[in-house]
Amino acid sequence: MLKCKSHLLFCGFLLFGTASALAQQLPSALTTDPPPDQEFPAAIEAPDMMSHGARLNAVFYIASGRGPHPTVLLMHGFPGNEKNLDLAYAIRRAGWNVLIPHYRGSWGSAGTFSFANAIEDAQAAIQFLRDAENVKKYRIEPKKTVLIGHSMGGFMAACATARDPEIAGLMMISAWNIGATMSGPKETHRVDMFPSASSRLAGTTPAGLQVEAEANAAKWNYLDYAEALKTRPVFIVESHDRNLSYNKAMKEALQKAGNTRVTETYLETDHSYSDHRIALQVAVLQWLDSVLAPVSK
């Protein structure tokens, strides 16, 4: 009986030790809220963000503390059913601001949706984060801006980062390579999601989206952005979906271009990371901490 109790006690200590070790590996922002700051509290804002004369419906998650805070520009996919709000809250708990804009013609934003407009909207969001008034109002550190994009948002984030050398880092989550999937024989083009997506977007049609994507396929292949991204940290997150081969090709293209700061991880889940949301949060938080730890809160 004594041996049995000793064995159970040992197993209990072993399980406790294993659980404690796992807990220590998890980023604290996954489980713990930051201490409240009465003078500079965490907040959520809906700023008036303009892109080429149209107001974008944007949500800005402001981190607690005086800052200034590094900021993540979080770009959602097409048409944006999955907005990754759990990532926004986790990232904010880690001391970052998080800005989520909705492209023109999507989710309450004014104007007409198109892929070209979405590219411009991402650039407009970056300029919003650098505006002097916004920097002061929202406690932003403009030189510490990282872009994270999921699916089509991954393409938009890569495109914007490639065009803007001041962006500090890039994370592509199951990024859709618009150009590559709309090149070659028409019967191979990725158009099956256009009908369901266009009904949620203003001013466009499935045929219109297809024509635009095909016409611009040559310049919308994100593999071509590798040279412009070779000096900055890039994190590629992959899942079991149709984008996997393009994601892996992007890592290879970056390495070939000389990028020594590209990393990747694969999660065995679907395109929306439906049953791996916590694992996705862990990956995001750990990468952000390795790129730019937040400044004093």
C-alpha positions as a Markdown table, in Angstrom:
| # | Residue | x | y | z |
|---|---|---|---|---|
| 1 | Met | 0.0 | 0.0 | 0.0 |
| 2 | Leu | 2.9 | 2.3 | 0.8 |
| 3 | Lys | 4.5 | 1.5 | -2.5 |
| 4 | Cys | 1.3 | 2.3 | -4.3 |
| 5 | Lys | 0.9 | 5.6 | -2.6 |
| 6 | Ser | 4.5 | 6.5 | -3.3 |
| 7 | His | 4.0 | 5.6 | -6.9 |
| 8 | Leu | 0.9 | 7.7 | -7.2 |
| 9 | Leu | 2.7 | 10.6 | -5.5 |
| 10 | Phe | 5.6 | 10.3 | -7.9 |
| 11 | Cys | 3.2 | 10.2 | -10.9 |
| 12 | Gly | 1.5 | 13.3 | -9.5 |
| 13 | Phe | 4.7 | 15.2 | -9.2 |
| 14 | Leu | 5.7 | 14.0 | -12.7 |
| 15 | Leu | 2.4 | 15.2 | -14.2 |
| 16 | Phe | 2.6 | 18.5 | -12.3 |
| 17 | Gly | 6.2 | 19.0 | -13.5 |
| 18 | Thr | 5.2 | 18.3 | -17.1 |
| 19 | Ala | 2.2 | 20.7 | -16.9 |
| 20 | Ser | 4.5 | 23.3 | -15.4 |
| 21 | Ala | 7.1 | 22.9 | -18.1 |
| 22 | Leu | 4.4 | 23.2 | -20.8 |
| 23 | Ala | 3.0 | 26.3 | -19.1 |
| 24 | Gln | 6.4 | 27.8 | -19.0 |
| 25 | Gln | 6.8 | 27.3 | -22.8 |
| 26 | Leu | 3.6 | 29.2 | -23.6 |
| 27 | Pro | 3.8 | 32.9 | -24.1 |
| 28 | Ser | 2.3 | 34.7 | -21.1 |
| 29 | Ala | 0.1 | 36.8 | -23.4 |
| 30 | Leu | -1.8 | 33.6 | -24.1 |
| 31 | Thr | -3.0 | 33.2 | -20.6 |
| 32 | Thr | -2.5 | 36.4 | -18.7 |
| 33 | Asp | -3.9 | 39.9 | -19.1 |
| 34 | Pro | -1.5 | 42.8 | -18.6 |
| 35 | Pro | -1.8 | 44.9 | -15.4 |
| 36 | Pro | -4.4 | 47.6 | -15.9 |
| 37 | Asp | -3.0 | 51.0 | -16.6 |
| 38 | Gln | -5.4 | 53.7 | -15.4 |
| 39 | Glu | -3.7 | 56.5 | -17.4 |
| 40 | Phe | -3.0 | 54.6 | -20.6 |
| 41 | Pro | -5.6 | 51.7 | -20.7 |
| 42 | Ala | -6.0 | 49.1 | -23.4 |
| 43 | Ala | -8.7 | 50.2 | -25.8 |
| 44 | Ile | -10.5 | 49.6 | -29.0 |
| 45 | Glu | -11.0 | 52.3 | -31.5 |
| 46 | Ala | -12.8 | 52.6 | -34.9 |
| 47 | Pro | -10.7 | 55.3 | -36.6 |
| 48 | Asp | -11.6 | 57.2 | -39.8 |
| 49 | Met | -9.2 | 55.7 | -42.2 |
| 50 | Met | -9.3 | 56.9 | -45.8 |
| 51 | Ser | -8.1 | 55.2 | -48.9 |
| 52 | His | -8.4 | 57.0 | -52.2 |
| 53 | Gly | -11.4 | 59.0 | -51.1 |
| 54 | Ala | -13.2 | 56.0 | -49.5 |
| 55 | Arg | -13.6 | 55.4 | -45.7 |
| 56 | Leu | -12.3 | 52.0 | -44.6 |
| 57 | Asn | -14.1 | 50.3 | -41.8 |
| 58 | Ala | -11.1 | 49.7 | -39.5 |
| 59 | Val | -10.7 | 48.4 | -35.9 |
| 60 | Phe | -7.7 | 49.4 | -33.9 |
| 61 | Tyr | -6.7 | 47.5 | -30.8 |
| 62 | Ile | -4.6 | 49.7 | -28.6 |
| 63 | Ala | -2.1 | 48.1 | -26.1 |
| 64 | Ser | -2.1 | 49.1 | -22.5 |
| 65 | Gly | 0.7 | 51.4 | -21.3 |
| 66 | Arg | 2.3 | 54.7 | -22.3 |
| 67 | Gly | 4.2 | 53.1 | -25.2 |
| 68 | Pro | 5.0 | 53.9 | -27.9 |
| 69 | His | 4.0 | 50.5 | -29.0 |
| 70 | Pro | 5.1 | 48.4 | -31.9 |
| 71 | Thr | 2.2 | 47.8 | -34.2 |
| 72 | Val | 0.8 | 44.9 | -36.3 |
| 73 | Leu | -1.2 | 45.5 | -39.4 |
| 74 | Leu | -3.4 | 42.4 | -39.6 |
| 75 | Met | -4.8 | 41.8 | -43.1 |
| 76 | His | -7.7 | 39.3 | -43.5 |
| 77 | Gly | -8.5 | 37.1 | -46.4 |
| 78 | Phe | -11.0 | 36.9 | -49.2 |
| 79 | Pro | -13.7 | 37.9 | -48.5 |
| 80 | Gly | -12.8 | 38.0 | -44.8 |
| 81 | Asn | -15.1 | 35.5 | -43.1 |
| 82 | Glu | -12.1 | 34.6 | -40.8 |
| 83 | Lys | -10.8 | 37.9 | -39.3 |
| 84 | Asn | -8.4 | 36.3 | -36.8 |
| 85 | Leu | -9.7 | 38.5 | -33.9 |
| 86 | Asp | -8.2 | 36.0 | -31.4 |
| 87 | Leu | -4.8 | 36.8 | -32.8 |
| 88 | Ala | -5.5 | 40.5 | -32.4 |
| 89 | Tyr | -6.3 | 40.2 | -28.7 |
| 90 | Ala | -3.4 | 37.9 | -28.0 |
| 91 | Ile | -1.0 | 40.2 | -29.8 |
| 92 | Arg | -2.3 | 43.2 | -27.9 |
| 93 | Arg | -1.9 | 41.4 | -24.6 |
| 94 | Ala | 1.8 | 41.0 | -25.6 |
| 95 | Gly | 2.2 | 44.8 | -25.8 |
| 96 | Trp | 1.5 | 45.5 | -29.5 |
| 97 | Asn | -1.1 | 47.6 | -31.1 |
| 98 | Val | -3.1 | 45.8 | -33.8 |
| 99 | Leu | -4.9 | 47.5 | -36.7 |
| 100 | Ile | -7.4 | 45.5 | -38.8 |
| 101 | Pro | -8.7 | 47.4 | -41.9 |
| 102 | His | -11.4 | 46.1 | -44.2 |
| 103 | Tyr | -10.7 | 46.6 | -47.8 |
| 104 | Arg | -12.9 | 48.9 | -49.9 |
| 105 | Gly | -16.2 | 47.3 | -50.7 |
| 106 | Ser | -15.9 | 44.8 | -47.9 |
| 107 | Trp | -17.5 | 44.5 | -44.4 |
| 108 | Gly | -18.9 | 48.0 | -44.2 |
| 109 | Ser | -16.0 | 49.9 | -46.0 |
| 110 | Ala | -17.0 | 52.4 | -48.6 |
| 111 | Gly | -16.1 | 52.0 | -52.3 |
| 112 | Thr | -15.7 | 49.1 | -54.6 |
| 113 | Phe | -13.8 | 45.9 | -54.0 |
| 114 | Ser | -11.1 | 44.8 | -56.3 |
| 115 | Phe | -7.7 | 43.2 | -55.8 |
| 116 | Ala | -6.0 | 46.3 | -57.0 |
| 117 | Asn | -7.9 | 48.4 | -54.6 |
| 118 | Ala | -7.0 | 46.1 | -51.8 |
| 119 | Ile | -3.3 | 46.5 | -52.6 |
| 120 | Glu | -3.8 | 50.3 | -52.3 |
| 121 | Asp | -5.8 | 49.9 | -49.1 |
| 122 | Ala | -2.9 | 48.1 | -47.4 |
| 123 | Gln | -0.6 | 50.9 | -48.4 |
| 124 | Ala | -3.1 | 53.5 | -47.1 |
| 125 | Ala | -3.2 | 51.6 | -43.7 |
| 126 | Ile | 0.6 | 51.8 | -43.5 |
| 127 | Gln | 0.4 | 55.6 | -44.1 |
| 128 | Phe | -2.3 | 55.8 | -41.4 |
| 129 | Leu | 0.1 | 54.3 | -38.9 |
| 130 | Arg | 2.8 | 56.9 | -39.8 |
| 131 | Asp | 0.6 | 60.0 | -39.7 |
| 132 | Ala | 2.0 | 62.2 | -36.9 |
| 133 | Glu | -1.4 | 62.8 | -35.3 |
| 134 | Asn | -2.2 | 59.1 | -35.2 |
| 135 | Val | 1.3 | 58.2 | -33.9 |
| 136 | Lys | 0.6 | 60.5 | -30.9 |
| 137 | Lys | -3.0 | 59.6 | -30.4 |
| 138 | Tyr | -2.6 | 55.8 | -30.6 |
| 139 | Arg | 0.8 | 55.6 | -29.0 |
| 140 | Ile | 2.5 | 54.1 | -32.1 |
| 141 | Glu | 6.1 | 53.4 | -32.7 |
| 142 | Pro | 6.0 | 53.9 | -36.5 |
| 143 | Lys | 9.4 | 52.4 | -37.2 |
| 144 | Lys | 8.3 | 49.1 | -35.6 |
| 145 | Thr | 5.5 | 48.0 | -37.8 |
| 146 | Val | 5.0 | 44.4 | -38.8 |
| 147 | Leu | 2.5 | 43.1 | -41.4 |
| 148 | Ile | 0.6 | 39.8 | -40.8 |
| 149 | Gly | -1.8 | 38.5 | -43.5 |
| 150 | His | -3.9 | 35.4 | -43.8 |
| 151 | Ser | -4.8 | 33.9 | -47.2 |
| 152 | Met | -5.4 | 36.8 | -49.6 |
| 153 | Gly | -4.2 | 39.0 | -46.7 |
| 154 | Gly | -0.9 | 37.2 | -46.9 |
| 155 | Phe | -0.5 | 38.2 | -50.4 |
| 156 | Met | -1.5 | 41.8 | -49.6 |
| 157 | Ala | 1.0 | 41.9 | -46.7 |
| 158 | Ala | 3.8 | 40.5 | -48.8 |
| 159 | Cys | 3.1 | 43.0 | -51.6 |
| 160 | Ala | 3.0 | 46.0 | -49.3 |
| 161 | Thr | 6.1 | 44.9 | -47.4 |
| 162 | Ala | 8.0 | 44.4 | -50.6 |
| 163 | Arg | 7.1 | 47.9 | -51.7 |
| 164 | Asp | 8.0 | 49.5 | -48.4 |
| 165 | Pro | 11.5 | 49.0 | -47.0 |
| 166 | Glu | 10.6 | 50.5 | -43.7 |
| 167 | Ile | 8.3 | 47.7 | -42.7 |
| 168 | Ala | 10.1 | 45.7 | -40.0 |
| 169 | Gly | 8.8 | 42.2 | -40.7 |
| 170 | Leu | 6.3 | 40.1 | -42.5 |
| 171 | Met | 4.2 | 37.0 | -41.5 |
| 172 | Met | 2.3 | 35.1 | -44.2 |
| 173 | Ile | -0.3 | 32.7 | -42.9 |
| 174 | Ser | -1.4 | 30.2 | -45.6 |
| 175 | Ala | -0.9 | 33.0 | -48.1 |
| 176 | Trp | -2.8 | 32.8 | -51.4 |
| 177 | Asn | -0.5 | 33.5 | -54.4 |
| 178 | Ile | -2.9 | 35.3 | -56.6 |
| 179 | Gly | -0.7 | 35.6 | -59.6 |
| 180 | Ala | 0.5 | 32.0 | -59.7 |
| 181 | Thr | -3.0 | 30.5 | -59.3 |
| 182 | Met | -4.4 | 32.7 | -62.1 |
| 183 | Ser | -1.6 | 31.9 | -64.6 |
| 184 | Gly | -1.3 | 29.2 | -67.2 |
| 185 | Pro | -4.3 | 27.4 | -68.7 |
| 186 | Lys | -7.6 | 28.9 | -67.8 |
| 187 | Glu | -9.0 | 25.6 | -66.6 |
| 188 | Thr | -6.4 | 25.6 | -63.8 |
| 189 | His | -7.2 | 29.0 | -62.5 |
| 190 | Arg | -8.4 | 29.4 | -58.9 |
| 191 | Val | -11.9 | 30.8 | -59.5 |
| 192 | Asp | -14.2 | 28.4 | -57.5 |
| 193 | Met | -14.5 | 30.8 | -54.5 |
| 194 | Phe | -15.3 | 33.9 | -56.6 |
| 195 | Pro | -19.1 | 33.3 | -56.7 |
| 196 | Ser | -19.6 | 33.0 | -52.9 |
| 197 | Ala | -17.1 | 35.8 | -52.2 |
| 198 | Ser | -18.4 | 38.3 | -54.6 |
| 199 | Ser | -21.9 | 38.3 | -52.9 |
| 200 | Arg | -20.2 | 39.7 | -49.8 |
| 201 | Leu | -18.3 | 42.4 | -51.7 |
| 202 | Ala | -19.6 | 45.6 | -53.2 |
| 203 | Gly | -19.2 | 46.5 | -56.8 |
| 204 | Thr | -17.8 | 43.3 | -58.2 |
| 205 | Thr | -18.8 | 40.1 | -59.8 |
| 206 | Pro | -17.2 | 36.6 | -60.2 |
| 207 | Ala | -16.4 | 37.4 | -63.8 |
| 208 | Gly | -15.0 | 40.8 | -62.9 |
| 209 | Leu | -12.7 | 39.3 | -60.3 |
| 210 | Gln | -11.5 | 36.6 | -62.6 |
| 211 | Val | -10.8 | 39.1 | -65.4 |
| 212 | Glu | -8.8 | 41.4 | -63.1 |
| 213 | Ala | -6.8 | 38.6 | -61.5 |
| 214 | Glu | -5.9 | 37.0 | -64.9 |
| 215 | Ala | -5.0 | 40.4 | -66.4 |
| 216 | Asn | -2.5 | 41.1 | -63.5 |
| 217 | Ala | -1.3 | 37.6 | -62.8 |
| 218 | Ala | 2.2 | 38.3 | -64.2 |
| 219 | Lys | 2.8 | 41.0 | -61.5 |
| 220 | Trp | 0.9 | 39.4 | -58.6 |
| 221 | Asn | 3.1 | 36.4 | -58.0 |
| 222 | Tyr | 4.6 | 36.9 | -54.6 |
| 223 | Leu | 7.6 | 34.7 | -55.4 |
| 224 | Asp | 8.8 | 37.7 | -57.4 |
| 225 | Tyr | 8.9 | 39.8 | -54.2 |
| 226 | Ala | 11.6 | 37.7 | -52.6 |
| 227 | Glu | 14.4 | 40.0 | -53.7 |
| 228 | Ala | 12.8 | 43.0 | -52.0 |
| 229 | Leu | 12.2 | 41.0 | -48.8 |
| 230 | Lys | 15.6 | 39.4 | -48.5 |
| 231 | Thr | 16.9 | 41.6 | -45.7 |
| 232 | Arg | 13.9 | 41.4 | -43.3 |
| 233 | Pro | 12.5 | 38.7 | -41.1 |
| 234 | Val | 9.7 | 36.7 | -42.8 |
| 235 | Phe | 7.6 | 34.0 | -41.1 |
| 236 | Ile | 5.7 | 31.6 | -43.3 |
| 237 | Val | 2.9 | 29.6 | -41.6 |
| 238 | Glu | 1.5 | 26.7 | -43.5 |
| 239 | Ser | -1.6 | 24.5 | -43.2 |
| 240 | His | -3.0 | 21.5 | -45.2 |
| 241 | Asp | -4.6 | 23.5 | -48.0 |
| 242 | Arg | -4.2 | 24.5 | -51.6 |
| 243 | Asn | -1.6 | 27.1 | -50.8 |
| 244 | Leu | 0.9 | 24.8 | -49.2 |
| 245 | Ser | 3.1 | 24.3 | -52.3 |
| 246 | Tyr | 3.2 | 28.1 | -52.9 |
| 247 | Asn | 4.1 | 28.8 | -49.3 |
| 248 | Lys | 7.0 | 26.3 | -49.4 |
| 249 | Ala | 8.1 | 27.8 | -52.7 |
| 250 | Met | 8.1 | 31.3 | -51.1 |
| 251 | Lys | 10.5 | 30.1 | -48.4 |
| 252 | Glu | 12.8 | 28.6 | -51.1 |
| 253 | Ala | 12.7 | 31.8 | -53.1 |
| 254 | Leu | 13.6 | 33.9 | -50.0 |
| 255 | Gln | 16.5 | 31.6 | -49.2 |
| 256 | Lys | 17.7 | 31.7 | -52.8 |
| 257 | Ala | 17.6 | 35.5 | -52.6 |
| 258 | Gly | 19.8 | 35.4 | -49.5 |
| 259 | Asn | 17.3 | 35.9 | -46.7 |
| 260 | Thr | 18.8 | 34.3 | -43.6 |
| 261 | Arg | 15.9 | 35.4 | -41.4 |
| 262 | Val | 13.1 | 33.4 | -43.0 |
| 263 | Thr | 11.4 | 30.7 | -40.9 |
| 264 | Glu | 8.4 | 28.5 | -41.5 |
| 265 | Thr | 6.1 | 26.2 | -39.5 |
| 266 | Tyr | 3.5 | 23.7 | -40.6 |
| 267 | Leu | 0.3 | 23.0 | -38.7 |
| 268 | Glu | -1.8 | 20.0 | -39.6 |
| 269 | Thr | -5.1 | 21.8 | -39.9 |
| 270 | Asp | -7.4 | 23.5 | -42.4 |
| 271 | His | -7.0 | 26.8 | -44.2 |
| 272 | Ser | -8.8 | 28.6 | -41.3 |
| 273 | Tyr | -6.8 | 26.8 | -38.6 |
| 274 | Ser | -10.1 | 25.8 | -37.1 |
| 275 | Asp | -8.7 | 23.3 | -34.6 |
| 276 | His | -5.3 | 24.9 | -34.2 |
| 277 | Arg | -6.2 | 28.4 | -33.1 |
| 278 | Ile | -4.1 | 28.3 | -29.9 |
| 279 | Ala | -1.2 | 26.8 | -31.8 |
| 280 | Leu | -1.4 | 29.6 | -34.3 |
| 281 | Gln | -1.5 | 32.2 | -31.5 |
| 282 | Val | 1.6 | 30.6 | -29.9 |
| 283 | Ala | 3.5 | 30.7 | -33.3 |
| 284 | Val | 2.6 | 34.3 | -33.8 |
| 285 | Leu | 3.5 | 35.5 | -30.4 |
| 286 | Gln | 6.8 | 33.7 | -30.3 |
| 287 | Trp | 7.8 | 35.0 | -33.7 |
| 288 | Leu | 6.9 | 38.6 | -32.8 |
| 289 | Asp | 8.9 | 38.4 | -29.6 |
| 290 | Ser | 11.9 | 37.2 | -31.6 |
| 291 | Val | 11.5 | 40.0 | -34.2 |
| 292 | Leu | 10.7 | 43.0 | -32.0 |
| 293 | Ala | 10.0 | 42.7 | -28.3 |
| 294 | Pro | 7.5 | 45.4 | -27.2 |
| 295 | Val | 9.0 | 48.5 | -25.6 |
| 296 | Ser | 8.1 | 49.7 | -22.1 |
| 297 | Lys | 4.5 | 49.5 | -21.3 |
